[in-house]
Amino acid sequence: MSDAPYRFAGWFTLDVRLLATLVVFAAALAVLAMALRLKDRRWEEHVVSFMALFTLSFFAALALTNWVAGHPALRIETIFAIP
């Protein structure tokens, strides 16, 4: 077997309650923004804009939570070399 320097493993933890809260927050923010801005548009535009707004707000909230919180939603616990 070769000892490649890129052979690492690790695990991370998820806080499911915080992730569920972030999903609800992102969905509510996306629906609110759509309700305020998009009127009299086709349903395809509503779906695309919802997915874009949801994705952006979810990842922004996840990044802020991981940056600010003492117990973030997604945390890498450890990284170790595979023997």
C-alpha positions in Angstrom: 0.0 0.0 0.0 1.2 3.5 -0.7 1.4 6.1 2.0 -0.3 8.9 0.2 -0.4 12.1 2.1 -4.0 12.8 1.3 -5.4 9.8 3.1 -7.3 11.3 6.0 -10.6 10.7 7.7 -12.7 12.5 10.2 -16.2 13.0 11.5 -18.5 15.9 12.1 -21.5 16.5 14.2 -24.9 17.9 13.3 -27.3 19.7 15.6 -30.6 18.6 14.1 -32.7 21.0 16.1 -30.6 23.9 14.9 -30.6 22.7 11.3 -34.4 22.4 11.4 -34.7 25.9 12.8 -32.4 27.2 10.0 -34.5 25.4 7.4 -37.7 27.0 8.7 -36.1 30.4 9.0 -34.7 30.2 5.4 -38.1 29.0 4.0 -39.9 31.8 5.8 -37.5 34.4 4.6 -37.7 33.1 1.0 -41.5 33.1 1.1 -41.6 36.6 2.6 -39.2 38.0 0.0 -41.2 36.4 -2.8 -44.5 37.7 -1.4 -43.1 41.3 -1.3 -41.3 41.3 -4.7 -42.8 38.8 -7.0 -46.4 39.4 -8.0 -48.1 38.4 -11.2 -45.3 36.1 -12.4 -45.3 32.6 -13.7 -45.0 29.7 -11.3 -41.7 28.6 -12.8 -40.2 32.0 -11.7 -41.7 31.5 -8.3 -40.1 28.1 -7.9 -36.7 29.2 -9.2 -36.7 32.3 -7.0 -37.8 30.4 -3.9 -35.0 27.8 -4.4 -32.4 30.6 -4.9 -33.5 32.6 -2.0 -33.9 29.6 0.2 -30.4 28.3 -0.6 -28.7 31.7 -0.1 -30.5 32.4 3.2 -29.9 28.9 4.5 -26.2 29.0 3.8 -25.8 32.5 5.1 -27.6 31.6 8.3 -25.6 28.4 8.6 -22.3 30.3 8.2 -23.4 33.0 10.7 -24.4 30.3 13.2 -21.1 28.5 12.8 -19.2 31.7 13.2 -21.1 33.2 16.1 -22.5 30.3 18.1 -20.7 28.3 20.7 -22.5 25.2 19.6 -22.7 25.4 15.8 -25.1 23.4 13.6 -22.3 21.7 11.7 -19.0 21.1 13.3 -15.9 19.1 12.3 -14.9 17.1 15.4 -11.6 15.7 14.4 -9.5 14.8 11.4 -7.0 11.9 11.6 -4.7 10.1 9.3 -5.8 6.7 8.0 -3.1 4.0 8.7 
